[in-house]
């Protein structure tokens, strides 16, 4: 999907998308989410200005002008957020994402493109939704997943799941690993994270063992001799993200762990959670290990212990017992 030069967009929107790609180095998926949110907002504004009577999805914003942008007020944005809630049933997090998209867009219009002088989002007052605790596998469930992967007689699949559960890497990072990125002398490997930022991931003995056993098979495959990728498909090419997702989904199902909402990204959460709960990893260490840009992203793992404590208290068999004595004789 490439909307950077779409004739369906006004020039200022195409320029914004190029800015997000070239200057901000955002991932394609993130840019598409921004684009979807901003396009919907511009259609909403266009309809308010021109009363076409069409559904928003059928409205063309191709002829929208910069002068229309300059007239947008904070009230227009509040009306749009109300519309997404009332007409489109957007929940808190979906509405908050749209606000984030609009803030980015209007900041660009003001600071970079110099199309507007007053940013209507600067005084926008919207509560931040409470972050949901990430889903993750318990220690016993993680062991069961590894045992299931090991029994499948596939050193590749076992190695993939081992790296997810021990290193907490992203799906794109795992797929992008090349054989030359592995350093067994220092027991670490290089991955390419968000915004093309490189970082080193250190390998524990389980990862080293899984990699070495897989590489025996990988390097003995003459058909893949010229392929630099670590993990390859049956076609002897770099394995795709979707194929890795299928491997994880199949292994979860065989381990009877499907239906829990666990994905490759949730295995990343699992690794971080296990390191925080059972290891000596503090929040700053986890931030570096996971490649987070902000420590606020990592701090969600510090809330997991609180949640576990609450669950333990509430699961106490005495938790439902209430006194029949209505008199309070406490001194």
BALOBA-1460 file (C-alpha; in Angstrom, 3 decimals):
// residues 331
<rec num="1" residu="x" x="0.000" y="0.000" z="0.000"/>
<rec num="2" residu="x" x="1.587" y="3.289" z="-1.141"/>
<rec num="3" residu="x" x="-0.350" y="6.502" z="-0.592"/>
<rec num="4" residu="x" x="2.607" y="8.888" z="-0.858"/>
<rec num="5" residu="x" x="1.701" y="10.139" z="-4.338"/>
<rec num="6" residu="x" x="-1.950" y="9.193" z="-4.527"/>
<rec num="7" residu="x" x="-4.003" y="11.413" z="-6.865"/>
<rec num="8" residu="x" x="-6.865" y="10.939" z="-4.392"/>
<rec num="9" residu="x" x="-5.002" y="13.000" z="-1.793"/>
<rec num="10" residu="x" x="-4.406" y="16.742" z="-1.661"/>
<rec num="11" residu="x" x="-0.756" y="17.650" z="-2.091"/>
<rec num="12" residu="x" x="-0.246" y="18.620" z="1.554"/>
<rec num="13" residu="x" x="-1.351" y="15.139" z="2.694"/>
<rec num="14" residu="x" x="0.987" y="13.361" z="0.285"/>
<rec num="15" residu="x" x="3.829" y="15.611" z="1.456"/>
<rec num="16" residu="x" x="3.055" y="14.749" z="5.080"/>
<rec num="17" residu="x" x="3.194" y="11.013" z="4.338"/>
<rec num="18" residu="x" x="6.552" y="11.413" z="2.601"/>
<rec num="19" residu="x" x="7.814" y="13.347" z="5.635"/>
<rec num="20" residu="x" x="6.741" y="10.521" z="7.953"/>
<rec num="21" residu="x" x="8.529" y="7.996" z="5.752"/>
<rec num="22" residu="x" x="11.736" y="9.823" z="4.857"/>
<rec num="23" residu="x" x="12.354" y="12.107" z="7.831"/>
<rec num="24" residu="x" x="10.598" y="10.420" z="10.747"/>
<rec num="25" residu="x" x="11.481" y="6.912" z="9.484"/>
<rec num="26" residu="x" x="8.179" y="5.496" z="10.682"/>
<rec num="27" residu="x" x="7.214" y="1.938" z="9.852"/>
<rec num="28" residu="x" x="4.878" y="1.429" z="6.895"/>
<rec num="29" residu="x" x="2.128" y="0.077" z="9.126"/>
<rec num="30" residu="x" x="2.305" y="3.135" z="11.404"/>
<rec num="31" residu="x" x="2.145" y="5.490" z="8.432"/>
<rec num="32" residu="x" x="-0.912" y="3.650" z="7.114"/>
<rec num="33" residu="x" x="-2.646" y="4.028" z="10.485"/>
<rec num="34" residu="x" x="-1.879" y="7.768" z="10.533"/>
<rec num="35" residu="x" x="-3.107" y="8.074" z="6.966"/>
<rec num="36" residu="x" x="-6.384" y="6.283" z="7.698"/>
<rec num="37" residu="x" x="-7.087" y="8.512" z="10.709"/>
<rec num="38" residu="x" x="-6.189" y="11.780" z="8.997"/>
<rec num="39" residu="x" x="-8.081" y="10.939" z="5.808"/>
<rec num="40" residu="x" x="-11.221" y="10.211" z="7.834"/>
<rec num="41" residu="x" x="-10.843" y="13.526" z="9.676"/>
<rec num="42" residu="x" x="-10.369" y="15.489" z="6.460"/>
<rec num="43" residu="x" x="-13.442" y="13.834" z="4.962"/>
<rec num="44" residu="x" x="-15.368" y="14.803" z="8.086"/>
<rec num="45" residu="x" x="-14.254" y="18.436" z="7.741"/>
<rec num="46" residu="x" x="-14.951" y="18.458" z="3.999"/>
<rec num="47" residu="x" x="-18.481" y="17.194" z="4.553"/>
<rec num="48" residu="x" x="-19.111" y="19.850" z="7.199"/>
<rec num="49" residu="x" x="-17.909" y="22.525" z="4.783"/>
<rec num="50" residu="x" x="-19.631" y="21.331" z="1.618"/>
<rec num="51" residu="x" x="-22.661" y="19.269" z="2.751"/>
<rec num="52" residu="x" x="-22.317" y="16.641" z="0.026"/>
<rec num="53" residu="x" x="-24.735" y="14.293" z="1.760"/>
<rec num="54" residu="x" x="-22.429" y="11.339" z="1.040"/>
<rec num="55" residu="x" x="-21.101" y="8.753" z="3.460"/>
<rec num="56" residu="x" x="-17.637" y="9.759" z="4.628"/>
<rec num="57" residu="x" x="-16.051" y="6.751" z="2.882"/>
<rec num="58" residu="x" x="-17.390" y="8.067" z="-0.451"/>
<rec num="59" residu="x" x="-16.138" y="11.623" z="-0.064"/>
<rec num="60" residu="x" x="-13.157" y="12.763" z="-2.111"/>
<rec num="61" residu="x" x="-10.717" y="15.125" z="-0.387"/>
<rec num="62" residu="x" x="-8.642" y="15.600" z="-3.534"/>
<rec num="63" residu="x" x="-9.744" y="19.227" z="-3.940"/>
<rec num="64" residu="x" x="-9.415" y="20.202" z="-0.293"/>
<rec num="65" residu="x" x="-7.502" y="23.475" z="-0.005"/>
<rec num="66" residu="x" x="-4.968" y="24.867" z="2.430"/>
<rec num="67" residu="x" x="-7.384" y="27.656" z="3.289"/>
<rec num="68" residu="x" x="-9.774" y="25.029" z="4.664"/>
<rec num="69" residu="x" x="-6.989" y="23.714" z="6.889"/>
<rec num="70" residu="x" x="-6.391" y="27.165" z="8.307"/>
<rec num="71" residu="x" x="-10.043" y="27.419" z="9.407"/>
<rec num="72" residu="x" x="-10.018" y="24.169" z="11.433"/>
<rec num="73" residu="x" x="-10.537" y="24.839" z="15.132"/>
<rec num="74" residu="x" x="-10.224" y="22.785" z="18.289"/>
<rec num="75" residu="x" x="-14.039" y="22.604" z="18.293"/>
<rec num="76" residu="x" x="-13.937" y="20.852" z="14.921"/>
<rec num="77" residu="x" x="-11.576" y="18.274" z="16.385"/>
<rec num="78" residu="x" x="-13.787" y="17.715" z="19.432"/>
<rec num="79" residu="x" x="-16.768" y="17.286" z="17.121"/>
<rec num="80" residu="x" x="-14.804" y="14.721" z="15.111"/>
<rec num="81" residu="x" x="-13.871" y="12.759" z="18.240"/>
<rec num="82" residu="x" x="-17.516" y="12.817" z="19.334"/>
<rec num="83" residu="x" x="-18.485" y="11.539" z="15.879"/>
<rec num="84" residu="x" x="-16.036" y="8.630" z="16.078"/>
<rec num="85" residu="x" x="-17.491" y="7.692" z="19.456"/>
<rec num="86" residu="x" x="-21.176" y="8.216" z="18.712"/>
<rec num="87" residu="x" x="-21.387" y="7.129" z="15.070"/>
<rec num="88" residu="x" x="-18.491" y="4.703" z="14.689"/>
<rec num="89" residu="x" x="-18.418" y="3.243" z="18.209"/>
<rec num="90" residu="x" x="-14.703" y="3.864" z="18.632"/>
<rec num="91" residu="x" x="-13.422" y="2.895" z="22.066"/>
<rec num="92" residu="x" x="-11.072" y="5.011" z="24.164"/>
<rec num="93" residu="x" x="-7.856" y="3.667" z="22.679"/>
<rec num="94" residu="x" x="-9.077" y="4.036" z="19.074"/>
<rec num="95" residu="x" x="-10.108" y="7.637" z="19.728"/>
<rec num="96" residu="x" x="-6.820" y="8.385" z="21.440"/>
<rec num="97" residu="x" x="-4.906" y="7.015" z="18.456"/>
<rec num="98" residu="x" x="-6.838" y="9.351" z="16.160"/>
<rec num="99" residu="x" x="-5.947" y="12.280" z="18.405"/>
<rec num="100" residu="x" x="-2.274" y="11.273" z="18.269"/>
<rec num="101" residu="x" x="-2.473" y="11.134" z="14.474"/>
<rec num="102" residu="x" x="-4.044" y="14.588" z="14.291"/>
<rec num="103" residu="x" x="-1.475" y="16.067" z="16.662"/>
<rec num="104" residu="x" x="1.313" y="14.759" z="14.451"/>
<rec num="105" residu="x" x="-0.383" y="16.053" z="11.302"/>
<rec num="106" residu="x" x="-1.058" y="19.572" z="12.595"/>
<rec num="107" residu="x" x="2.416" y="19.825" z="14.103"/>
<rec num="108" residu="x" x="3.766" y="19.095" z="10.621"/>
<rec num="109" residu="x" x="1.450" y="21.672" z="9.045"/>
<rec num="110" residu="x" x="2.649" y="24.308" z="11.521"/>
<rec num="111" residu="x" x="6.349" y="23.557" z="12.059"/>
<rec num="112" residu="x" x="7.442" y="21.946" z="8.789"/>
<rec num="113" residu="x" x="5.076" y="22.903" z="5.978"/>
<rec num="114" residu="x" x="4.234" y="26.330" z="7.480"/>
<rec num="115" residu="x" x="0.698" y="26.069" z="6.125"/>
<rec num="116" residu="x" x="-1.006" y="27.048" z="9.393"/>
<rec num="117" residu="x" x="0.000" y="29.531" z="12.063"/>
<rec num="118" residu="x" x="-2.198" y="28.298" z="14.905"/>
<rec num="119" residu="x" x="-2.177" y="24.610" z="15.786"/>
<rec num="120" residu="x" x="-5.725" y="23.615" z="16.845"/>
<rec num="121" residu="x" x="-4.452" y="20.552" z="18.723"/>
<rec num="122" residu="x" x="-2.173" y="22.454" z="21.097"/>
<rec num="123" residu="x" x="-4.992" y="23.072" z="23.594"/>
<rec num="124" residu="x" x="-6.669" y="19.728" z="23.061"/>
<rec num="125" residu="x" x="-7.525" y="18.254" z="26.447"/>
<rec num="126" residu="x" x="-8.209" y="14.541" z="26.220"/>
<rec num="127" residu="x" x="-7.642" y="11.971" z="28.982"/>
<rec num="128" residu="x" x="-5.080" y="9.292" z="28.250"/>
<rec num="129" residu="x" x="-6.676" y="5.813" z="28.301"/>
<rec num="130" residu="x" x="-5.387" y="3.398" z="30.893"/>
<rec num="131" residu="x" x="-2.846" y="1.085" z="29.340"/>
<rec num="132" residu="x" x="-3.932" y="-2.524" z="29.314"/>
<rec num="133" residu="x" x="-1.569" y="-5.015" z="30.876"/>
<rec num="134" residu="x" x="0.085" y="-7.095" z="28.169"/>
<rec num="135" residu="x" x="-0.909" y="-10.714" z="27.676"/>
<rec num="136" residu="x" x="1.844" y="-13.240" z="28.272"/>
<rec num="137" residu="x" x="2.505" y="-16.904" z="28.967"/>
<rec num="138" residu="x" x="3.354" y="-18.106" z="32.446"/>
<rec num="139" residu="x" x="6.652" y="-19.863" z="33.111"/>
<rec num="140" residu="x" x="5.006" y="-23.298" z="32.977"/>
<rec num="141" residu="x" x="3.153" y="-22.420" z="29.776"/>
<rec num="142" residu="x" x="6.382" y="-21.188" z="28.209"/>
<rec num="143" residu="x" x="8.091" y="-24.462" z="29.078"/>
<rec num="144" residu="x" x="5.198" y="-26.372" z="27.544"/>
<rec num="145" residu="x" x="5.457" y="-24.348" z="24.355"/>
<rec num="146" residu="x" x="9.174" y="-25.081" z="24.078"/>
<rec num="147" residu="x" x="8.638" y="-28.790" z="24.727"/>
<rec num="148" residu="x" x="5.999" y="-28.878" z="21.994"/>
<rec num="149" residu="x" x="8.245" y="-27.072" z="19.521"/>
<rec num="150" residu="x" x="11.102" y="-29.443" z="20.326"/>
<rec num="151" residu="x" x="8.933" y="-32.495" z="19.707"/>
<rec num="152" residu="x" x="8.063" y="-31.276" z="16.205"/>
<rec num="153" residu="x" x="11.497" y="-32.379" z="14.926"/>
<rec num="154" residu="x" x="12.199" y="-28.940" z="13.498"/>
<rec num="155" residu="x" x="15.358" y="-27.289" z="14.756"/>
<rec num="156" residu="x" x="14.354" y="-24.097" z="12.939"/>
<rec num="157" residu="x" x="10.953" y="-23.754" z="14.623"/>
<rec num="158" residu="x" x="12.372" y="-24.563" z="18.042"/>
<rec num="159" residu="x" x="15.124" y="-21.981" z="17.538"/>
<rec num="160" residu="x" x="12.580" y="-19.324" z="16.500"/>
<rec num="161" residu="x" x="10.446" y="-19.826" z="19.599"/>
<rec num="162" residu="x" x="13.534" y="-20.009" z="21.824"/>
<rec num="163" residu="x" x="14.716" y="-16.613" z="20.593"/>
<rec num="164" residu="x" x="11.274" y="-15.074" z="21.071"/>
<rec num="165" residu="x" x="10.950" y="-16.349" z="24.631"/>
<rec num="166" residu="x" x="14.513" y="-15.594" z="25.723"/>
<rec num="167" residu="x" x="15.415" y="-12.405" z="23.870"/>
<rec num="168" residu="x" x="12.118" y="-10.567" z="23.563"/>
<rec num="169" residu="x" x="12.814" y="-9.530" z="19.984"/>
<rec num="170" residu="x" x="10.209" y="-8.236" z="17.568"/>
<rec num="171" residu="x" x="8.908" y="-10.319" z="14.660"/>
<rec num="172" residu="x" x="10.547" y="-8.012" z="12.095"/>
<rec num="173" residu="x" x="13.841" y="-8.221" z="13.994"/>
<rec num="174" residu="x" x="13.830" y="-12.016" z="14.023"/>
<rec num="175" residu="x" x="12.987" y="-12.306" z="10.328"/>
<rec num="176" residu="x" x="15.721" y="-9.809" z="9.471"/>
<rec num="177" residu="x" x="18.578" y="-11.695" z="11.172"/>
<rec num="178" residu="x" x="21.411" y="-12.737" z="8.858"/>
<rec num="179" residu="x" x="23.901" y="-15.491" z="9.671"/>
<rec num="180" residu="x" x="26.724" y="-12.942" z="9.757"/>
<rec num="181" residu="x" x="24.886" y="-11.036" z="12.514"/>
<rec num="182" residu="x" x="25.614" y="-13.816" z="15.016"/>
<rec num="183" residu="x" x="28.735" y="-13.576" z="17.149"/>
<rec num="184" residu="x" x="29.297" y="-16.808" z="19.057"/>
<rec num="185" residu="x" x="32.568" y="-15.493" z="20.488"/>
<rec num="186" residu="x" x="30.669" y="-12.810" z="22.434"/>
<rec num="187" residu="x" x="27.395" y="-14.800" z="22.442"/>
<rec num="188" residu="x" x="25.338" y="-12.028" z="20.949"/>
<rec num="189" residu="x" x="23.644" y="-11.063" z="17.708"/>
<rec num="190" residu="x" x="22.748" y="-7.830" z="15.939"/>
<rec num="191" residu="x" x="19.143" y="-6.958" z="15.127"/>
<rec num="192" residu="x" x="17.607" y="-4.082" z="13.236"/>
<rec num="193" residu="x" x="14.840" y="-2.506" z="15.311"/>
<rec num="194" residu="x" x="12.323" y="0.252" z="14.746"/>
<rec num="195" residu="x" x="13.429" y="3.223" z="12.655"/>
<rec num="196" residu="x" x="16.373" y="1.117" z="11.411"/>
<rec num="197" residu="x" x="18.070" y="1.335" z="14.806"/>
<rec num="198" residu="x" x="20.624" y="-1.413" z="15.380"/>
<rec num="199" residu="x" x="21.084" y="-3.022" z="18.778"/>
<rec num="200" residu="x" x="22.907" y="-6.019" z="20.187"/>
<rec num="201" residu="x" x="20.974" y="-8.882" z="21.748"/>
<rec num="202" residu="x" x="22.911" y="-11.099" z="24.119"/>
<rec num="203" residu="x" x="22.388" y="-14.850" z="23.901"/>
<rec num="204" residu="x" x="21.952" y="-17.079" z="26.922"/>
<rec num="205" residu="x" x="22.990" y="-20.766" z="26.814"/>
<rec num="206" residu="x" x="19.536" y="-21.911" z="25.620"/>
<rec num="207" residu="x" x="19.718" y="-19.554" z="22.620"/>
<rec num="208" residu="x" x="23.299" y="-20.514" z="21.794"/>
<rec num="209" residu="x" x="22.425" y="-24.213" z="21.906"/>
<rec num="210" residu="x" x="19.315" y="-23.784" z="19.736"/>
<rec num="211" residu="x" x="21.171" y="-21.654" z="17.183"/>
<rec num="212" residu="x" x="24.132" y="-24.001" z="16.895"/>
<rec num="213" residu="x" x="21.927" y="-27.050" z="16.385"/>
<rec num="214" residu="x" x="19.836" y="-25.262" z="13.775"/>
<rec num="215" residu="x" x="22.898" y="-23.899" z="11.959"/>
<rec num="216" residu="x" x="24.241" y="-27.421" z="11.446"/>
<rec num="217" residu="x" x="21.165" y="-28.119" z="9.329"/>
<rec num="218" residu="x" x="21.022" y="-24.622" z="7.827"/>
<rec num="219" residu="x" x="24.642" y="-24.633" z="6.593"/>
<rec num="220" residu="x" x="24.368" y="-28.146" z="5.174"/>
<rec num="221" residu="x" x="21.661" y="-26.998" z="2.763"/>
<rec num="222" residu="x" x="23.429" y="-26.344" z="-0.571"/>
<rec num="223" residu="x" x="20.299" y="-24.796" z="-2.103"/>
<rec num="224" residu="x" x="20.434" y="-21.948" z="0.411"/>
<rec num="225" residu="x" x="24.179" y="-21.353" z="0.245"/>
<rec num="226" residu="x" x="23.777" y="-17.870" z="-1.256"/>
<rec num="227" residu="x" x="20.937" y="-16.790" z="1.047"/>
<rec num="228" residu="x" x="22.239" y="-14.544" z="3.855"/>
<rec num="229" residu="x" x="19.149" y="-14.943" z="6.050"/>
<rec num="230" residu="x" x="19.375" y="-17.029" z="9.209"/>
<rec num="231" residu="x" x="15.857" y="-18.394" z="9.019"/>
<rec num="232" residu="x" x="14.746" y="-19.661" z="5.621"/>
<rec num="233" residu="x" x="11.548" y="-21.103" z="4.204"/>
<rec num="234" residu="x" x="11.060" y="-24.366" z="2.364"/>
<rec num="235" residu="x" x="11.790" y="-22.376" z="-0.798"/>
<rec num="236" residu="x" x="15.266" y="-21.630" z="0.605"/>
<rec num="237" residu="x" x="14.568" y="-17.900" z="0.860"/>
<rec num="238" residu="x" x="14.309" y="-15.598" z="3.867"/>
<rec num="239" residu="x" x="11.334" y="-16.714" z="5.889"/>
<rec num="240" residu="x" x="8.345" y="-14.363" z="5.801"/>
<rec num="241" residu="x" x="6.716" y="-12.718" z="8.809"/>
<rec num="242" residu="x" x="3.483" y="-14.545" z="8.060"/>
<rec num="243" residu="x" x="5.212" y="-17.938" z="8.011"/>
<rec num="244" residu="x" x="6.762" y="-17.258" z="11.425"/>
<rec num="245" residu="x" x="3.332" y="-16.282" z="12.736"/>
<rec num="246" residu="x" x="1.933" y="-19.566" z="11.414"/>
<rec num="247" residu="x" x="4.716" y="-21.535" z="13.107"/>
<rec num="248" residu="x" x="3.922" y="-19.883" z="16.435"/>
<rec num="249" residu="x" x="0.165" y="-20.340" z="15.959"/>
<rec num="250" residu="x" x="0.569" y="-24.045" z="15.095"/>
<rec num="251" residu="x" x="2.865" y="-24.667" z="18.056"/>
<rec num="252" residu="x" x="0.496" y="-22.880" z="20.440"/>
<rec num="253" residu="x" x="-2.340" y="-25.040" z="19.189"/>
<rec num="254" residu="x" x="-0.362" y="-28.259" z="19.620"/>
<rec num="255" residu="x" x="0.562" y="-27.153" z="23.146"/>
<rec num="256" residu="x" x="-3.129" y="-26.446" z="23.869"/>
<rec num="257" residu="x" x="-2.296" y="-22.795" z="24.449"/>
<rec num="258" residu="x" x="-4.353" y="-21.373" z="21.589"/>
<rec num="259" residu="x" x="-7.362" y="-19.221" z="22.388"/>
<rec num="260" residu="x" x="-5.379" y="-17.139" z="24.887"/>
<rec num="261" residu="x" x="-4.693" y="-14.302" z="22.465"/>
<rec num="262" residu="x" x="-0.974" y="-15.104" z="22.279"/>
<rec num="263" residu="x" x="0.882" y="-13.860" z="19.202"/>
<rec num="264" residu="x" x="4.527" y="-13.411" z="18.270"/>
<rec num="265" residu="x" x="4.377" y="-9.985" z="19.919"/>
<rec num="266" residu="x" x="2.893" y="-11.533" z="23.072"/>
<rec num="267" residu="x" x="5.911" y="-13.862" z="23.201"/>
<rec num="268" residu="x" x="7.997" y="-10.672" z="23.367"/>
<rec num="269" residu="x" x="5.852" y="-9.618" z="26.340"/>
<rec num="270" residu="x" x="6.373" y="-13.058" z="27.856"/>
<rec num="271" residu="x" x="10.167" y="-12.754" z="27.640"/>
<rec num="272" residu="x" x="10.124" y="-9.323" z="29.270"/>
<rec num="273" residu="x" x="7.747" y="-10.469" z="31.997"/>
<rec num="274" residu="x" x="9.780" y="-13.557" z="32.876"/>
<rec num="275" residu="x" x="12.992" y="-11.540" z="33.027"/>
<rec num="276" residu="x" x="11.361" y="-8.950" z="35.269"/>
<rec num="277" residu="x" x="9.664" y="-11.438" z="37.578"/>
<rec num="278" residu="x" x="12.335" y="-14.132" z="37.840"/>
<rec num="279" residu="x" x="15.564" y="-12.393" z="36.899"/>
<rec num="280" residu="x" x="17.489" y="-9.362" z="38.040"/>
<rec num="281" residu="x" x="16.326" y="-7.174" z="35.162"/>
<rec num="282" residu="x" x="15.251" y="-3.694" z="36.222"/>
<rec num="283" residu="x" x="13.229" y="-1.323" z="34.063"/>
<rec num="284" residu="x" x="16.257" y="0.433" z="32.542"/>
<rec num="285" residu="x" x="17.814" y="-2.913" z="31.616"/>
<rec num="286" residu="x" x="14.574" y="-4.072" z="30.013"/>
<rec num="287" residu="x" x="14.332" y="-0.809" z="28.080"/>
<rec num="288" residu="x" x="17.709" y="-1.443" z="26.457"/>
<rec num="289" residu="x" x="17.042" y="-5.119" z="25.915"/>
<rec num="290" residu="x" x="13.677" y="-4.555" z="24.220"/>
<rec num="291" residu="x" x="14.842" y="-1.559" z="22.213"/>
<rec num="292" residu="x" x="12.181" y="0.799" z="23.586"/>
<rec num="293" residu="x" x="12.572" y="4.476" z="22.713"/>
<rec num="294" residu="x" x="10.929" y="5.591" z="25.957"/>
<rec num="295" residu="x" x="11.051" y="4.115" z="29.441"/>
<rec num="296" residu="x" x="7.314" y="4.787" z="29.780"/>
<rec num="297" residu="x" x="6.754" y="1.945" z="27.312"/>
<rec num="298" residu="x" x="8.793" y="-0.425" z="29.465"/>
<rec num="299" residu="x" x="7.219" y="0.586" z="32.768"/>
<rec num="300" residu="x" x="4.088" y="-1.412" z="32.004"/>
<rec num="301" residu="x" x="5.991" y="-4.521" z="33.133"/>
<rec num="302" residu="x" x="6.397" y="-3.061" z="36.608"/>
<rec num="303" residu="x" x="2.619" y="-3.218" z="36.996"/>
<rec num="304" residu="x" x="2.504" y="-6.948" z="36.344"/>
<rec num="305" residu="x" x="3.619" y="-7.845" z="39.849"/>
<rec num="306" residu="x" x="0.871" y="-5.632" z="41.269"/>
<rec num="307" residu="x" x="-1.667" y="-7.447" z="39.134"/>
<rec num="308" residu="x" x="-0.342" y="-10.847" z="40.188"/>
<rec num="309" residu="x" x="-0.539" y="-9.834" z="43.860"/>
<rec num="310" residu="x" x="-4.115" y="-8.674" z="43.411"/>
<rec num="311" residu="x" x="-5.065" y="-11.922" z="41.676"/>
<rec num="312" residu="x" x="-3.429" y="-13.956" z="44.443"/>
<rec num="313" residu="x" x="-5.333" y="-12.057" z="47.134"/>
<rec num="314" residu="x" x="-8.639" y="-12.433" z="45.332"/>
<rec num="315" residu="x" x="-8.087" y="-16.170" z="44.695"/>
<rec num="316" residu="x" x="-7.595" y="-16.872" z="48.412"/>
<rec num="317" residu="x" x="-10.297" y="-19.410" z="49.403"/>
<rec num="318" residu="x" x="-11.185" y="-17.186" z="52.359"/>
<rec num="319" residu="x" x="-11.737" y="-14.130" z="50.150"/>
<rec num="320" residu="x" x="-15.507" y="-14.668" z="49.913"/>
<rec num="321" residu="x" x="-16.094" y="-15.187" z="53.634"/>
<rec num="322" residu="x" x="-17.960" y="-12.327" z="55.280"/>
<rec num="323" residu="x" x="-18.819" y="-11.844" z="58.903"/>
<rec num="324" residu="x" x="-22.405" y="-12.540" z="59.977"/>
<rec num="325" residu="x" x="-21.946" y="-10.212" z="62.934"/>
<rec num="326" residu="x" x="-23.365" y="-6.844" z="62.020"/>
<rec num="327" residu="x" x="-22.282" y="-5.255" z="65.303"/>
<rec num="328" residu="x" x="-18.996" y="-3.427" z="65.366"/>
<rec num="329" residu="x" x="-17.473" y="-3.971" z="68.807"/>
<rec num="330" residu="x" x="-14.009" y="-2.860" z="67.864"/>
<rec num="331" residu="x" x="-12.326" y="-0.771" z="70.550"/>
